[in-house]
Amino acid sequence: MDGFISNRADKEDLIWGLAATGGTMSMPHIDDSGLAVVSTIMSGSKWWVVMRRHENVEEENHRGDIFSTHAFPLSWGACSTGKGFLQAEAIHLKTGDIL
């Protein structure tokens, strides 16, 4: 179709696995650019947390704007919650759940 880029994703590029020990955390990220993201819990459980920019943050303040190089302050760490500039929702996935 005119105006669209032809980009066919191979199935092998979209299927991958992740294994971790209990208590493991990951830094905020965008899963595969949001393309075809599915999580199937094979064993144990996982907290899936979705964070977005807090609605009370001024437009010119780029904290929480994941597309900005200023999305996170220099004091940001793996245990930071983004209190004040991010809001979060979470779901607890258990063995057999698919999201």
N, CA, C and O atoms as a GROMACS GRO file, in nm:
protein
  396
    1MET      N    1   0.084  -0.116   0.000
    1MET     CA    2   0.000   0.000   0.000
    1MET      C    3   0.090   0.124   0.000
    1MET      O    4   0.188   0.129   0.074
    2ASP      N    5   0.057   0.221  -0.081
    2ASP     CA    6   0.136   0.344  -0.091
    2ASP      C    7   0.142   0.415   0.044
    2ASP      O    8   0.042   0.425   0.116
    3GLY      N    9   0.262   0.464   0.077
    3GLY     CA   10   0.280   0.540   0.199
    3GLY      C   11   0.318   0.457   0.320
    3GLY      O   12   0.353   0.514   0.424
    4PHE      N   13   0.313   0.323   0.311
    4PHE     CA   14   0.350   0.238   0.422
    4PHE      C   15   0.478   0.163   0.390
    4PHE      O   16   0.502   0.125   0.276
    5ILE      N   17   0.560   0.142   0.491
    5ILE     CA   18   0.684   0.067   0.473
    5ILE      C   19   0.653  -0.081   0.485
    5ILE      O   20   0.585  -0.123   0.579
    6SER      N   21   0.702  -0.159   0.393
    6SER     CA   22   0.682  -0.304   0.399
    6SER      C   23   0.786  -0.362   0.494
    6SER      O   24   0.906  -0.361   0.465
    7ASN      N   25   0.740  -0.413   0.607
    7ASN     CA   26   0.829  -0.469   0.708
    7ASN      C   27   0.767  -0.598   0.760
    7ASN      O   28   0.681  -0.595   0.848
    8ARG      N   29   0.809  -0.708   0.706
    8ARG     CA   30   0.755  -0.838   0.748
    8ARG      C   31   0.842  -0.893   0.859
    8ARG      O   32   0.961  -0.915   0.840
    9ALA      N   33   0.783  -0.916   0.974
    9ALA     CA   34   0.856  -0.971   1.087
    9ALA      C   35   0.847  -1.123   1.084
    9ALA      O   36   0.739  -1.181   1.076
   10ASP      N   37   0.963  -1.187   1.089
   10ASP     CA   38   0.965  -1.333   1.094
   10ASP      C   39   0.926  -1.381   1.232
   10ASP      O   40   0.956  -1.316   1.332
   11LYS      N   41   0.857  -1.494   1.237
   11LYS     CA   42   0.812  -1.550   1.364
   11LYS      C   43   0.929  -1.574   1.459
   11LYS      O   44   0.914  -1.557   1.580
   12GLU      N   45   1.044  -1.611   1.406
   12GLU     CA   46   1.161  -1.637   1.491
   12GLU      C   47   1.208  -1.512   1.564
   12GLU      O   48   1.267  -1.521   1.672
   13ASP      N   49   1.180  -1.396   1.507
   13ASP     CA   50   1.219  -1.270   1.570
   13ASP      C   51   1.123  -1.228   1.680
   13ASP      O   52   1.157  -1.140   1.760
   14LEU      N   53   1.006  -1.288   1.687
   14LEU     CA   54   0.904  -1.246   1.782
   14LEU      C   55   0.890  -1.340   1.902
   14LEU      O   56   0.825  -1.303   2.000
   15ILE      N   57   0.948  -1.457   1.896
   15ILE     CA   58   0.934  -1.554   2.005
   15ILE      C   59   1.066  -1.567   2.079
   15ILE      O   60   1.169  -1.598   2.019
   16TRP      N   61   1.062  -1.542   2.209
   16TRP     CA   62   1.182  -1.552   2.291
   16TRP      C   63   1.140  -1.586   2.432
   16TRP      O   64   1.023  -1.571   2.468
   17GLY      N   65   1.233  -1.632   2.512
   17GLY     CA   66   1.202  -1.671   2.649
   17GLY      C   67   1.287  -1.593   2.747
   17GLY      O   68   1.393  -1.540   2.712
   18LEU      N   69   1.240  -1.587   2.870
   18LEU     CA   70   1.310  -1.518   2.976
   18LEU      C   71   1.300  -1.604   3.102
   18LEU      O   72   1.190  -1.645   3.141
   19ALA      N   73   1.412  -1.632   3.164
   19ALA     CA   74   1.414  -1.709   3.287
   19ALA      C   75   1.484  -1.626   3.394
   19ALA      O   76   1.580  -1.555   3.366
   20ALA      N   77   1.436  -1.637   3.516
   20ALA     CA   78   1.495  -1.559   3.625
   20ALA      C   79   1.476  -1.633   3.757
   20ALA      O   80   1.390  -1.720   3.770
   21THR      N   81   1.557  -1.596   3.854
   21THR     CA   82   1.543  -1.652   3.988
   21THR      C   83   1.446  -1.565   4.068
   21THR      O   84   1.414  -1.453   4.028
   22GLY      N   85   1.398  -1.618   4.181
   22GLY     CA   86   1.305  -1.545   4.265
   22GLY      C   87   1.360  -1.410   4.307
   22GLY      O   88   1.479  -1.397   4.336
   23GLY      N   89   1.275  -1.310   4.310
   23GLY     CA   90   1.315  -1.177   4.353
   23GLY      C   91   1.379  -1.092   4.245
   23GLY      O   92   1.420  -0.978   4.272
   24THR      N   93   1.390  -1.143   4.124
   24THR     CA   94   1.453  -1.069   4.015
   24THR      C   95   1.366  -0.951   3.973
   24THR      O   96   1.244  -0.961   3.968
   25MET      N   97   1.430  -0.839   3.943
   25MET     CA   98   1.361  -0.719   3.894
   25MET      C   99   1.426  -0.675   3.764
   25MET      O  100   1.542  -0.707   3.738
   26SER      N  101   1.352  -0.604   3.684
   26SER     CA  102   1.411  -0.545   3.564
   26SER      C  103   1.382  -0.396   3.562
   26SER      O  104   1.283  -0.350   3.619
   27MET      N  105   1.469  -0.322   3.497
   27MET     CA  106   1.449  -0.178   3.483
   27MET      C  107   1.330  -0.153   3.390
   27MET      O  108   1.296  -0.240   3.310
   28PRO      N  109   1.267  -0.038   3.400
   28PRO     CA  110   1.157  -0.007   3.307
   28PRO      C  111   1.205  -0.015   3.163
   28PRO      O  112   1.316   0.028   3.131
   29HIS      N  113   1.121  -0.069   3.078
   29HIS     CA  114   1.156  -0.086   2.938
   29HIS      C  115   1.029  -0.102   2.856
   29HIS      O  116   0.920  -0.117   2.911
   30ILE      N  117   1.043  -0.098   2.725
   30ILE     CA  118   0.932  -0.124   2.634
   30ILE      C  119   0.957  -0.259   2.572
   30ILE      O  120   1.058  -0.278   2.503
   31ASP      N  121   0.867  -0.354   2.595
   31ASP     CA  122   0.884  -0.489   2.542
   31ASP      C  123   0.870  -0.489   2.390
   31ASP      O  124   0.763  -0.464   2.337
   32ASP      N  125   0.980  -0.518   2.323
   32ASP     CA  126   0.981  -0.536   2.177
   32ASP      C  127   0.904  -0.425   2.106
   32ASP      O  128   0.830  -0.451   2.011
   33SER      N  129   0.922  -0.302   2.152
   33SER     CA  130   0.853  -0.187   2.095
   33SER      C  131   0.701  -0.200   2.101
   33SER      O  132   0.630  -0.133   2.026
   34GLY      N  133   0.651  -0.286   2.189
   34GLY     CA  134   0.507  -0.305   2.203
   34GLY      C  135   0.447  -0.392   2.093
   34GLY      O  136   0.325  -0.406   2.085
   35LEU      N  137   0.530  -0.452   2.010
   35LEU     CA  138   0.483  -0.533   1.898
   35LEU      C  139   0.462  -0.678   1.941
   35LEU      O  140   0.556  -0.744   1.985
   36ALA      N  141   0.340  -0.726   1.930
   36ALA     CA  142   0.308  -0.866   1.953
   36ALA      C  143   0.357  -0.917   2.088
   36ALA      O  144   0.409  -1.029   2.097
   37VAL      N  145   0.343  -0.837   2.192
   37VAL     CA  146   0.393  -0.876   2.324
   37VAL      C  147   0.291  -0.965   2.394
   37VAL      O  148   0.175  -0.927   2.412
   38VAL      N  149   0.336  -1.083   2.432
   38VAL     CA  150   0.254  -1.179   2.507
   38VAL      C  151   0.342  -1.237   2.615
   38VAL      O  152   0.460  -1.266   2.591
   39SER      N  153   0.287  -1.255   2.733
   39SER     CA  154   0.362  -1.318   2.841
   39SER      C  155   0.286  -1.442   2.885
   39SER      O  156   0.170  -1.434   2.926
   40THR      N  157   0.352  -1.557   2.877
   40THR     CA  158   0.296  -1.684   2.924
   40THR      C  159   0.380  -1.730   3.042
   40THR      O  160   0.500  -1.752   3.027
   41ILE      N  161   0.319  -1.745   3.157
   41ILE     CA  162   0.392  -1.783   3.277
   41ILE      C  163   0.399  -1.936   3.282
   41ILE      O  164   0.299  -2.004   3.303
   42MET      N  165   0.519  -1.989   3.262
   42MET     CA  166   0.540  -2.133   3.258
   42MET      C  167   0.558  -2.191   3.398
   42MET      O  168   0.519  -2.305   3.423
   43SER      N  169   0.616  -2.114   3.488
   43SER     CA  170   0.642  -2.161   3.624
   43SER      C  171   0.655  -2.040   3.716
   43SER      O  172   0.707  -1.936   3.674
   44GLY      N  173   0.609  -2.052   3.838
   44GLY     CA  174   0.621  -1.942   3.933
   44GLY      C  175   0.519  -1.834   3.905
   44GLY      O  176   0.407  -1.862   3.863
   45SER      N  177   0.557  -1.709   3.929
   45SER     CA  178   0.467  -1.597   3.908
   45SER      C  179   0.547  -1.472   3.871
   45SER      O  180   0.669  -1.469   3.883
   46LYS      N  181   0.475  -1.370   3.826
   46LYS     CA  182   0.538  -1.246   3.782
   46LYS      C  183   0.442  -1.131   3.807
   46LYS      O  184   0.322  -1.142   3.782
   47TRP      N  185   0.496  -1.022   3.855
   47TRP     CA  186   0.420  -0.898   3.862
   47TRP      C  187   0.446  -0.822   3.732
   47TRP      O  188   0.561  -0.786   3.705
   48TRP      N  189   0.344  -0.796   3.653
   48TRP     CA  190   0.356  -0.717   3.531
   48TRP      C  191   0.306  -0.577   3.567
   48TRP      O  192   0.188  -0.558   3.597
   49VAL      N  193   0.396  -0.482   3.565
   49VAL     CA  194   0.363  -0.345   3.604
   49VAL      C  195   0.371  -0.256   3.481
   49VAL      O  196   0.472  -0.254   3.410
   50VAL      N  197   0.266  -0.182   3.456
   50VAL     CA  198   0.262  -0.088   3.346
   50VAL      C  199   0.267   0.052   3.406
   50VAL      O  200   0.184   0.088   3.490
   51MET      N  201   0.366   0.130   3.363
   51MET     CA  202   0.383   0.265   3.416
   51MET      C  203   0.364   0.365   3.303
   51MET      O  204   0.403   0.341   3.189
   52ARG      N  205   0.305   0.476   3.338
   52ARG     CA  206   0.289   0.583   3.240
   52ARG      C  207   0.313   0.716   3.310
   52ARG      O  208   0.309   0.726   3.433
   53ARG      N  209   0.337   0.815   3.232
   53ARG     CA  210   0.362   0.950   3.283
   53ARG      C  211   0.242   0.995   3.366
   53ARG      O  212   0.128   0.980   3.324
   54HIS      N  213   0.269   1.050   3.483
   54HIS     CA  214   0.162   1.098   3.571
   54HIS      C  215   0.091   1.215   3.504
   54HIS      O  216   0.156   1.303   3.447
   55GLU      N  217  -0.040   1.215   3.511
   55GLU     CA  218  -0.118   1.319   3.442
   55GLU      C  219  -0.098   1.459   3.499
   55GLU      O  220  -0.133   1.557   3.434
   56ASN      N  221  -0.042   1.469   3.620
   56ASN     CA  222  -0.022   1.601   3.682
   56ASN      C  223   0.116   1.662   3.651
   56ASN      O  224   0.146   1.771   3.699
   57VAL      N  225   0.199   1.595   3.571
   57VAL     CA  226   0.331   1.647   3.536
   57VAL      C  227   0.315   1.748   3.422
   57VAL      O  228   0.251   1.720   3.320
   58GLU      N  229   0.376   1.867   3.440
   58GLU     CA  230   0.365   1.972   3.338
   58GLU      C  231   0.422   1.924   3.205
   58GLU      O  232   0.515   1.843   3.202
   59GLU      N  233   0.367   1.973   3.095
   59GLU     CA  234   0.408   1.932   2.960
   59GLU      C  235   0.556   1.956   2.934
   59GLU      O  236   0.621   1.874   2.870
   60GLU      N  237   0.612   2.068   2.985
   60GLU     CA  238   0.753   2.100   2.958
   60GLU      C  239   0.849   2.018   3.045
   60GLU      O  240   0.970   2.019   3.020
   61ASN      N  241   0.798   1.949   3.145
   61ASN     CA  242   0.879   1.861   3.229
   61ASN      C  243   0.879   1.722   3.163
   61ASN      O  244   0.774   1.661   3.150
   62HIS      N  245   0.994   1.673   3.123
   62HIS     CA  246   1.001   1.549   3.046
   62HIS      C  247   1.014   1.424   3.132
   62HIS      O  248   1.027   1.314   3.078
   63ARG      N  249   1.010   1.438   3.264
   63ARG     CA  250   1.016   1.318   3.348
   63ARG      C  251   0.896   1.230   3.321
   63ARG      O  252   0.782   1.277   3.316
   64GLY      N  253   0.922   1.102   3.304
   64GLY     CA  254   0.817   1.006   3.276
   64GLY      C  255   0.783   0.993   3.129
   64GLY      O  256   0.705   0.905   3.092
   65ASP      N  257   0.840   1.077   3.044
   65ASP     CA  258   0.819   1.070   2.899
   65ASP      C  259   0.922   0.972   2.843
   65ASP      O  260   1.036   1.010   2.819
   66ILE      N  261   0.882   0.848   2.821
   66ILE     CA  262   0.974   0.740   2.784
   66ILE      C  263   1.049   0.769   2.654
   66ILE      O  264   1.152   0.707   2.627
   67PHE      N  265   0.999   0.862   2.573
   67PHE     CA  266   1.065   0.896   2.447
   67PHE      C  267   1.165   1.010   2.462
   67PHE      O  268   1.225   1.053   2.364
   68SER      N  269   1.184   1.058   2.584
   68SER     CA  270   1.277   1.168   2.610
   68SER      C  271   1.403   1.115   2.679
   68SER      O  272   1.397   1.020   2.757
   69THR      N  273   1.516   1.179   2.650
   69THR     CA  274   1.640   1.141   2.721
   69THR      C  275   1.636   1.189   2.865
   69THR      O  276   1.723   1.153   2.945
   70HIS      N  277   1.537   1.270   2.900
   70HIS     CA  278   1.520   1.321   3.036
   70HIS      C  279   1.407   1.249   3.109
   70HIS      O  280   1.353   1.302   3.206
   71ALA      N  281   1.369   1.130   3.063
   71ALA     CA  282   1.256   1.057   3.120
   71ALA      C  283   1.277   1.024   3.268
   71ALA      O  284   1.182   1.026   3.346
   72PHE      N  285   1.401   0.994   3.306
   72PHE     CA  286   1.431   0.955   3.443
   72PHE      C  287   1.538   1.046   3.500
   72PHE      O  288   1.636   1.077   3.432
   73PRO      N  289   1.522   1.089   3.626
   73PRO     CA  290   1.624   1.176   3.688
   73PRO      C  291   1.754   1.100   3.710
   73PRO      O  292   1.755   0.976   3.709
   74LEU      N  293   1.863   1.172   3.732
   74LEU     CA  294   1.993   1.109   3.754
   74LEU      C  295   1.992   1.019   3.878
   74LEU      O  296   2.072   0.926   3.886
   75SER      N  297   1.904   1.046   3.972
   75SER     CA  298   1.896   0.967   4.094
   75SER      C  299   1.818   0.836   4.074
   75SER      O  300   1.803   0.758   4.169
   76TRP      N  301   1.770   0.811   3.953
   76TRP     CA  302   1.689   0.692   3.924
   76TRP      C  303   1.770   0.565   3.947
   76TRP      O  304   1.888   0.560   3.911
   77GLY      N  305   1.709   0.463   4.006
   77GLY     CA  306   1.773   0.334   4.028
   77GLY      C  307   1.673   0.221   4.008
   77GLY      O  308   1.554   0.246   3.988
   78ALA      N  309   1.721   0.098   4.014
   78ALA     CA  310   1.636  -0.019   3.990
   78ALA      C  311   1.520  -0.028   4.088
   78ALA      O  312   1.416  -0.085   4.054
   79CYS      N  313   1.534   0.027   4.206
   79CYS     CA  314   1.427   0.019   4.306
   79CYS      C  315   1.342   0.145   4.310
   79CYS      O  316   1.252   0.156   4.394
   80SER      N  317   1.368   0.241   4.221
   80SER     CA  318   1.290   0.364   4.219
   80SER      C  319   1.149   0.335   4.167
   80SER      O  320   1.130   0.250   4.080
   81THR      N  321   1.052   0.407   4.221
   81THR     CA  322   0.913   0.388   4.179
   81THR      C  323   0.863   0.498   4.088
   81THR      O  324   0.755   0.486   4.030
   82GLY      N  325   0.939   0.606   4.076
   82GLY     CA  326   0.895   0.718   3.993
   82GLY      C  327   0.786   0.799   4.061
   82GLY      O  328   0.709   0.869   3.994
   83LYS      N  329   0.780   0.790   4.193
   83LYS     CA  330   0.677   0.863   4.268
   83LYS      C  331   0.680   1.011   4.230
   83LYS      O  332   0.785   1.075   4.233
   84GLY      N  333   0.564   1.063   4.195
   84GLY     CA  334   0.552   1.203   4.160
   84GLY      C  335   0.550   1.229   4.010
   84GLY      O  336   0.493   1.329   3.967
   85PHE      N  337   0.611   1.142   3.930
   85PHE     CA  338   0.609   1.166   3.786
   85PHE      C  339   0.563   1.045   3.705
   85PHE      O  340   0.542   1.056   3.585
   86LEU      N  341   0.547   0.930   3.770
   86LEU     CA  342   0.493   0.812   3.703
   86LEU      C  343   0.375   0.759   3.783
   86LEU      O  344   0.371   0.774   3.906
   87GLN      N  345   0.279   0.698   3.716
   87GLN     CA  346   0.172   0.627   3.783
   87GLN      C  347   0.173   0.485   3.729
   87GLN      O  348   0.205   0.462   3.612
   88ALA      N  349   0.138   0.390   3.813
   88ALA     CA  350   0.153   0.250   3.775
   88ALA      C  351   0.025   0.170   3.801
   88ALA      O  352  -0.055   0.203   3.888
   89GLU      N  353   0.009   0.064   3.722
   89GLU     CA  354  -0.093  -0.036   3.743
   89GLU      C  355  -0.022  -0.170   3.735
   89GLU      O  356   0.076  -0.185   3.661
   90ALA      N  357  -0.068  -0.268   3.811
   90ALA     CA  358   0.001  -0.398   3.812
   90ALA      C  359  -0.100  -0.512   3.810
   90ALA      O  360  -0.214  -0.499   3.854
   91ILE      N  361  -0.052  -0.625   3.759
   91ILE     CA  362  -0.129  -0.749   3.762
   91ILE      C  363  -0.033  -0.860   3.804
   91ILE      O  364   0.081  -0.865   3.758
   92HIS      N  365  -0.080  -0.949   3.890
   92HIS     CA  366   0.003  -1.061   3.935
   92HIS      C  367  -0.031  -1.184   3.851
   92HIS      O  368  -0.142  -1.237   3.860
   93LEU      N  369   0.063  -1.227   3.770
   93LEU     CA  370   0.043  -1.343   3.682
   93LEU      C  371   0.099  -1.467   3.750
   93LEU      O  372   0.206  -1.463   3.810
   94LYS      N  373   0.025  -1.576   3.740
   94LYS     CA  374   0.068  -1.703   3.801
   94LYS      C  375   0.082  -1.810   3.695
   94LYS      O  376   0.040  -1.791   3.581
   95THR      N  377   0.140  -1.922   3.731
   95THR     CA  378   0.163  -2.033   3.638
   95THR      C  379   0.036  -2.060   3.556
   95THR      O  380  -0.073  -2.078   3.610
   96GLY      N  381   0.054  -2.063   3.423
   96GLY     CA  382  -0.056  -2.091   3.332
   96GLY      C  383  -0.125  -1.967   3.279
   96GLY      O  384  -0.198  -1.974   3.180
   97ASP      N  385  -0.103  -1.853   3.343
   97ASP     CA  386  -0.165  -1.728   3.295
   97ASP      C  387  -0.099  -1.682   3.166
   97ASP      O  388   0.020  -1.703   3.145
   98ILE      N  389  -0.178  -1.620   3.082
   98ILE     CA  390  -0.128  -1.563   2.956
   98ILE      C  391  -0.179  -1.420   2.948
   98ILE      O  392  -0.298  -1.393   2.964
   99LEU      N  393  -0.086  -1.329   2.923
   99LEU     CA  394  -0.122  -1.189   2.911
   99LEU      C  395  -0.072  -1.138   2.777
   99LEU      O  396  -0.092  -1.020   2.745
   0.00000   0.00000   0.00000
